[in-house]
Amino acid sequence: MQPTGADLFVSFLPFLLLTSLPFAIGAFYLAPKMGRNRWLWAIVLFLPIVNLIVVYIFFFLVLGAMLDRLNAILDRTKNVAPFS
């Protein structure tokens, strides 16, 4: 008996859930620091197949938040005298 596509997907589902769990946990802790809803991002990143696209969106949101903070630090230190 040949396995169907549904059988293969069901056998692959535990792997998908285990690999998406670290992304969901990371989003749960990082989302509030960026002013985002932690539960929404954690649930969306935990969903198999959907998280393949959403992880890139979340990555660029984190990167943008980091760059905004670095630019704010740079603006604050522009007018400070160097070490003397």
C-alpha angles and dihedrals in degrees: 000000000000119000113243126225090259091054091052092048093050091050090049095046097085089055091051092050094048093049093048094050095078091051091051092049092048092049090048090061100034101045097072091050088059094044095255133129107270097202094049094052094043093052095044092049091048094057111098118240092008091068091061088075100029094055090065092049091050091047092056092045090054091046091050092050091051092050091048091053093047091050090050090052090048092051091051093050098045094086097040117107115245121248112296 
